[in-house]
């Protein structure tokens, strides 16, 4: 189906550039973007709840976390020692 839609010049330029990069026609790209927009708006009011992960207290850390690189180096050294012990 054909219809006339007025698209802002700057937006049209961005759409054409994206279509060129993706190797698709402008029509295909516009249809895909409109379809995604329609699916998003059908999910409710268009606003989804922000993701919120439940957290748990793990207590105080057993090592000083202020010196992250030193901690990483000591853990790496520990792993190397374990490997050397296994090779003996």
Secondary structure, DSSP 8 states (H G I E B T S, - for coil): --------HHHHHHHHHHHHHHT--HHHHHHHHHHHHHHHHHTSSS-------------S-SS-TT-HHHHHHHHHHHHHHHHHHHH-
